Amino acid sequence: MIPLLLVLLLALLLFGAGFALKALWIAAVVVLVFWALGFVMRSAGAGGRRGRWYRW
């Protein structure tokens, strides 16, 4: 009984880790797309020049 519970617990942990990693990859792709759009469509600064691409 104990080995069966350990195998089920291991399967549950691996499924959870796989789902979390997939969700992180999807979030990273979404952030990358927004960053690229912000980089391409940044507003012009004073004098018609484009501003810096970073905020600090």
MDTraj code that builds the backbone (N, CA, C; nanometers):
import mdtraj as md
import numpy as np

residues = "MET ILE PRO LEU LEU LEU VAL LEU LEU LEU ALA LEU LEU LEU PHE GLY ALA GLY PHE ALA LEU LYS ALA LEU TRP ILE ALA ALA VAL VAL VAL LEU VAL PHE TRP ALA LEU GLY PHE VAL MET ARG SER ALA GLY ALA GLY GLY ARG ARG GLY ARG TRP TYR ARG TRP".split()
xyz = np.array([
    [0.0820, -0.1197, 0.0000],
    [0.0000, 0.0000, 0.0000],
    [0.0865, 0.1264, 0.0000],
    [0.1912, 0.1257, 0.0793],
    [0.2799, 0.2425, 0.0875],
    [0.3486, 0.2697, -0.0471],
    [0.4043, 0.1674, -0.1147],
    [0.4666, 0.1968, -0.2454],
    [0.3677, 0.2547, -0.3464],
    [0.2448, 0.2081, -0.3443],
    [0.1443, 0.2621, -0.4352],
    [0.1182, 0.4089, -0.4058],
    [0.1081, 0.4439, -0.2790],
    [0.0877, 0.5841, -0.2423],
    [0.2069, 0.6704, -0.2829],
    [0.3265, 0.6165, -0.2675],
    [0.4455, 0.6916, -0.3070],
    [0.4488, 0.7151, -0.4586],
    [0.4115, 0.6139, -0.5353],
    [0.4082, 0.6286, -0.6811],
    [0.3021, 0.7305, -0.7215],
    [0.1862, 0.7253, -0.6592],
    [0.0816, 0.8229, -0.6906],
    [0.1233, 0.9644, -0.6516],
    [0.1904, 0.9786, -0.5381],
    [0.2386, 1.1094, -0.4956],
    [0.3439, 1.1625, -0.5923],
    [0.4336, 1.0762, -0.6370],
    [0.5349, 1.1161, -0.7336],
    [0.4718, 1.1584, -0.8655],
    [0.3722, 1.0846, -0.9118],
    [0.3029, 1.1200, -1.0356],
    [0.2327, 1.2551, -1.0216],
    [0.1716, 1.2789, -0.9068],
    [0.1051, 1.4063, -0.8828],
    [0.2045, 1.5214, -0.8814],
    [0.3195, 1.5027, -0.8196],
    [0.4222, 1.6066, -0.8158],
    [0.4768, 1.6363, -0.9555],
    [0.5023, 1.5321, -1.0326],
    [0.5559, 1.5524, -1.1667],
    [0.4534, 1.6197, -1.2578],
    [0.3267, 1.5841, -1.2445],
    [0.2222, 1.6495, -1.3235],
    [0.2125, 1.7967, -1.2869],
    [0.2171, 1.8257, -1.1573],
    [0.2101, 1.9651, -1.1112],
    [0.3286, 2.0467, -1.1598],
    [0.4471, 1.9880, -1.1571],
    [0.5662, 2.0588, -1.2034],
    [0.5589, 2.0825, -1.3539],
    [0.5133, 1.9846, -1.4281],
    [0.5006, 2.0010, -1.5730],
    [0.4006, 2.1087, -1.6092],
    [0.2886, 2.1121, -1.5398],
    [0.1878, 2.2149, -1.5655],
    [0.2414, 2.3524, -1.5310],
    [0.3130, 2.3640, -1.4177],
    [0.3678, 2.4934, -1.3773],
    [0.4721, 2.5417, -1.4775],
    [0.5564, 2.4527, -1.5266],
    [0.6575, 2.4928, -1.6242],
    [0.5927, 2.5365, -1.7552],
    [0.4885, 2.4678, -1.7968],
    [0.4185, 2.5076, -1.9199],
    [0.3542, 2.6446, -1.9015],
    [0.2940, 2.6675, -1.7867],
    [0.2322, 2.7973, -1.7599],
    [0.3374, 2.9079, -1.7574],
    [0.4553, 2.8794, -1.7029],
    [0.5623, 2.9796, -1.7005],
    [0.6114, 3.0110, -1.8411],
    [0.6218, 2.9100, -1.9271],
    [0.6631, 2.9340, -2.0663],
    [0.5615, 3.0210, -2.1373],
    [0.4334, 2.9950, -2.1157],
    [0.3282, 3.0753, -2.1798],
    [0.3351, 3.2193, -2.1301],
    [0.3533, 3.2374, -2.0002],
    [0.3645, 3.3725, -1.9449],
    [0.4877, 3.4440, -2.0007],
    [0.5986, 3.3732, -2.0151],
    [0.7204, 3.4344, -2.0694],
    [0.7001, 3.4785, -2.2141],
    [0.6292, 3.3994, -2.2932],
    [0.6035, 3.4364, -2.4330],
    [0.5130, 3.5589, -2.4394],
    [0.4115, 3.5651, -2.3549],
    [0.3220, 3.6804, -2.3528],
    [0.3985, 3.8074, -2.3153],
    [0.4832, 3.7988, -2.2125],
    [0.5630, 3.9146, -2.1714],
    [0.6581, 3.9567, -2.2831],
    [0.7190, 3.8610, -2.3505],
    [0.8095, 3.8924, -2.4610],
    [0.7360, 3.9644, -2.5736],
    [0.6146, 3.9218, -2.6050],
    [0.5367, 3.9877, -2.7103],
    [0.5037, 4.1308, -2.6704],
    [0.4604, 4.1519, -2.5466],
    [0.4299, 4.2873, -2.5011],
    [0.5545, 4.3747, -2.5003],
    [0.6678, 4.3203, -2.4599],
    [0.7920, 4.3967, -2.4595],
    [0.8306, 4.4355, -2.6012],
    [0.8193, 4.3419, -2.6947],
    [0.8552, 4.3710, -2.8337],
    [0.7615, 4.4769, -2.8921],
    [0.6318, 4.4682, -2.8637],
    [0.5385, 4.5702, -2.9115],
    [0.5698, 4.7069, -2.8515],
    [0.6022, 4.7113, -2.7251],
    [0.6395, 4.8371, -2.6615],
    [0.7682, 4.8932, -2.7178],
    [0.8608, 4.8071, -2.7537],
    [0.9870, 4.8521, -2.8124],
    [0.9645, 4.9102, -2.9511],
    [0.8777, 4.8485, -3.0297],
    [0.8529, 4.8939, -3.1661],
    [0.7653, 5.0190, -3.1679],
    [0.6655, 5.0258, -3.0827],
    [0.5681, 5.1341, -3.0869],
    [0.5909, 5.2384, -2.9781],
    [0.7132, 5.2590, -2.9366],
    [0.7379, 5.3588, -2.8320],
    [0.7120, 5.4986, -2.8874],
    [0.6729, 5.5887, -2.7996],
    [0.6352, 5.7228, -2.8436],
    [0.7589, 5.8075, -2.8679],
    [0.7402, 5.9116, -2.9498],
    [0.8494, 6.0040, -2.9786],
    [0.8653, 6.1005, -2.8615],
    [0.9886, 6.1344, -2.8334],
    [1.0168, 6.2280, -2.7252],
    [1.0198, 6.3707, -2.7766],
    [1.0822, 6.4596, -2.7003],
    [1.0921, 6.6000, -2.7390],
    [1.1787, 6.6121, -2.8643],
    [1.1376, 6.6988, -2.9544],
    [1.2142, 6.7196, -3.0766],
    [1.1946, 6.6107, -3.1797],
    [1.0937, 6.5268, -3.1652],
    [1.0677, 6.4225, -3.2626],
    [1.1571, 6.3009, -3.2498],
    [1.2482, 6.3016, -3.1524],
    [1.3352, 6.1849, -3.1335],
    [1.2637, 6.0803, -3.0498],
    [1.3001, 5.9576, -3.0736],
    [1.2426, 5.8505, -2.9911],
    [1.3139, 5.8482, -2.8562],
    [1.2371, 5.8166, -2.7528],
    [1.2939, 5.8132, -2.6186],
    [1.3744, 5.6871, -2.5951],
    [1.4271, 5.6779, -2.4772],
    [1.5004, 5.5565, -2.4394],
    [1.4042, 5.4403, -2.4306],
    [1.4527, 5.3199, -2.4583],
    [1.3658, 5.2027, -2.4551],
    [1.3494, 5.1481, -2.3142],
    [1.4248, 5.2000, -2.2200],
    [1.4121, 5.1536, -2.0813],
    [1.3538, 5.2653, -1.9961],
    [1.3029, 5.2309, -1.8791],
    [1.2306, 5.3265, -1.7959],
    [1.3181, 5.3961, -1.6906],
    [1.4328, 5.3421, -1.6588],
    [1.5096, 5.4017, -1.5504],
    [1.6085, 5.5021, -1.5977],
])
top = md.Topology()
chain = top.add_chain()
for i, resn in enumerate(residues, 1):
    res = top.add_residue(resn, chain, resSeq=i)
    for name in ("N", "CA", "C"):
        top.add_atom(name, md.element.get_by_symbol(name[0]), res)
traj = md.Trajectory(xyz[None], top)
